[in-house]
């Protein structure tokens, strides 16, 4: 639990420093593509120790305060003890809300995780988080991501989830 607390404390400090004293930024609208990497620690009681991933995220701005997202990539959850690693391709859709406090945003996503090992079934994925996007394209966020696997999957674990940090670079298309 200490690692999770430290992870979110570090993210909160980064967002606080980034937003303190910052005047309102003019957020450009349009379509953006973000390329990101993430790392996280599994929640308490999970059969996994940590996760690593990479993704592409399209962002479709509906207004300066609201965007839709579509993302896909690759994630590997590293098993602890004798639990096998779990590799999957996440495909998620979501919503980003910008409360007009610098580049701060809230993000919620849901989708599917397509297991890549023989006998793996599709998992349900959901996540929620907080982030900050700078005008130069740099983006950092912290999220909780939960996974619900099909019980008939050969890689089945009763419950999985991770607290993760994502570092990305986005640019306008």
C-alpha positions as CSV (number, residue, x, y, z in Angstrom):
1,X,0.0,0.0,0.0
2,X,2.9,2.3,0.6
3,X,4.0,2.1,-3.0
4,X,0.5,3.1,-4.2
5,X,0.4,6.0,-1.9
6,X,3.8,7.2,-3.0
7,X,2.8,6.9,-6.7
8,X,-0.3,9.0,-6.3
9,X,1.5,11.5,-4.0
10,X,4.2,12.0,-6.7
11,X,1.6,12.5,-9.4
12,X,-0.3,15.0,-7.2
13,X,2.9,17.0,-6.5
14,X,3.7,17.1,-10.2
15,X,0.2,18.3,-11.1
16,X,0.2,20.9,-8.3
17,X,3.6,22.3,-9.3
18,X,2.5,22.4,-12.9
19,X,-0.7,24.3,-12.1
20,X,0.5,26.6,-9.4
21,X,0.9,30.1,-10.7
22,X,-0.1,29.1,-14.2
23,X,-2.4,31.4,-16.0
24,X,-5.2,29.9,-17.9
25,X,-3.8,28.3,-21.1
26,X,-5.7,28.5,-24.3
27,X,-6.3,24.9,-25.2
28,X,-6.3,24.2,-28.9
29,X,-9.1,22.1,-30.3
30,X,-9.0,19.5,-33.1
31,X,-7.8,16.0,-33.4
32,X,-4.7,14.9,-31.6
33,X,-2.5,11.8,-31.4
34,X,-0.7,10.9,-28.3
35,X,2.1,8.3,-28.0
36,X,2.7,7.1,-24.4
37,X,4.4,4.7,-22.1
38,X,3.1,3.6,-18.7
39,X,4.1,1.7,-15.6
40,X,2.1,0.7,-12.6
41,X,1.9,-1.3,-9.4
42,X,-0.8,-3.9,-8.9
43,X,-3.5,-3.3,-6.3
44,X,-3.5,-5.1,-3.0
45,X,-4.3,-8.8,-3.3
46,X,-3.6,-9.0,-7.0
47,X,-1.7,-12.0,-8.3
48,X,0.5,-9.5,-10.3
49,X,3.3,-7.3,-9.1
50,X,3.5,-4.5,-11.7
51,X,2.6,-3.7,-15.2
52,X,4.3,-2.0,-18.2
53,X,2.6,-0.7,-21.4
54,X,2.7,1.5,-24.4
55,X,-0.2,3.0,-26.3
56,X,-1.5,5.3,-29.0
57,X,-4.4,7.6,-28.0
58,X,-6.5,9.6,-30.4
59,X,-8.3,12.6,-28.9
60,X,-11.3,14.2,-30.6
61,X,-12.0,17.6,-29.1
62,X,-15.7,18.4,-29.0
63,X,-15.0,21.7,-27.2
64,X,-12.3,23.3,-25.0
65,X,-13.7,21.5,-22.0
66,X,-14.6,18.1,-23.5
67,X,-12.9,15.5,-25.6
68,X,-13.5,11.9,-26.7
69,X,-10.7,9.4,-26.7
70,X,-9.9,6.1,-28.5
71,X,-6.7,4.2,-27.5
72,X,-5.0,0.9,-28.2
73,X,-1.6,-0.5,-27.3
74,X,0.1,-3.4,-25.5
75,X,0.2,-4.1,-21.8
76,X,2.1,-6.8,-19.8
77,X,1.2,-7.5,-16.1
78,X,4.1,-9.3,-14.4
79,X,3.0,-12.2,-12.2
80,X,4.4,-12.7,-8.7
81,X,5.3,-16.1,-7.2
82,X,4.3,-18.8,-9.7
83,X,1.6,-16.7,-11.6
84,X,2.3,-16.4,-15.3
85,X,2.6,-12.9,-16.8
86,X,-0.5,-11.7,-18.6
87,X,-0.1,-10.0,-22.0
88,X,-3.0,-8.2,-23.7
89,X,-3.9,-5.6,-26.3
90,X,-6.1,-3.0,-24.7
91,X,-8.7,-1.2,-26.9
92,X,-10.6,1.6,-25.0
93,X,-12.8,4.5,-25.6
94,X,-13.3,7.4,-23.2
95,X,-14.0,10.9,-22.2
96,X,-11.6,13.7,-21.1
97,X,-12.9,16.7,-19.1
98,X,-10.8,19.8,-18.9
99,X,-12.0,22.0,-16.0
100,X,-10.0,25.0,-17.3
101,X,-7.4,24.9,-14.6
102,X,-4.3,25.1,-16.7
103,X,-3.9,21.9,-18.6
104,X,-5.5,19.7,-15.9
105,X,-8.0,17.0,-17.0
106,X,-10.0,14.1,-15.7
107,X,-10.2,10.9,-17.8
108,X,-12.5,7.9,-17.8
109,X,-12.2,5.0,-20.2
110,X,-13.7,1.5,-20.8
111,X,-13.0,-1.2,-23.3
112,X,-11.6,-4.6,-23.9
113,X,-8.3,-6.3,-23.3
114,X,-7.6,-9.0,-26.0
115,X,-5.3,-11.7,-24.4
116,X,-2.5,-12.8,-26.8
117,X,-1.6,-16.2,-25.2
118,X,-3.3,-19.4,-26.4
119,X,-6.6,-19.9,-24.5
120,X,-6.8,-16.3,-23.3
121,X,-10.2,-14.7,-23.4
122,X,-11.1,-11.0,-23.7
123,X,-11.1,-9.0,-20.5
124,X,-13.2,-6.0,-19.6
125,X,-11.1,-2.9,-18.8
126,X,-12.1,0.3,-17.0
127,X,-10.0,3.2,-15.8
128,X,-10.2,6.7,-14.3
129,X,-7.6,9.2,-13.6
130,X,-6.2,12.7,-13.5
131,X,-3.6,14.3,-15.7
132,X,-2.0,17.5,-17.0
133,X,-1.2,18.3,-20.6
134,X,1.1,21.1,-21.6
135,X,0.8,23.2,-24.8
136,X,4.2,21.8,-26.0
137,X,2.6,18.3,-26.2
138,X,4.0,16.7,-23.0
139,X,1.3,14.9,-21.0
140,X,1.5,13.1,-17.6
141,X,-1.3,11.3,-15.9
142,X,-2.1,8.9,-13.0
143,X,-4.9,6.4,-13.2
144,X,-6.4,3.3,-11.7
145,X,-7.1,0.6,-14.2
146,X,-9.2,-2.5,-13.4
147,X,-9.5,-5.7,-15.3
148,X,-12.3,-8.4,-15.2
149,X,-11.3,-11.6,-17.0
150,X,-13.5,-14.3,-18.4
151,X,-13.5,-17.2,-15.9
152,X,-13.0,-19.7,-18.8
153,X,-9.7,-18.1,-19.9
154,X,-6.5,-20.1,-19.4
155,X,-4.9,-17.0,-18.0
156,X,-7.8,-16.3,-15.6
157,X,-7.1,-14.5,-12.3
158,X,-10.1,-13.6,-10.0
159,X,-9.3,-9.8,-9.9
160,X,-6.6,-7.6,-11.3
161,X,-6.0,-3.9,-11.3
162,X,-3.2,-1.4,-11.2
163,X,-2.3,2.1,-10.2
164,X,-0.3,3.5,-13.1
165,X,1.5,6.6,-14.3
166,X,1.5,7.5,-18.1
167,X,4.0,9.8,-19.8
168,X,3.1,10.8,-23.3
169,X,3.7,13.2,-26.1
170,X,0.8,14.5,-28.1
171,X,0.6,16.4,-31.3
172,X,-2.2,17.9,-33.5
173,X,-3.1,16.0,-36.6
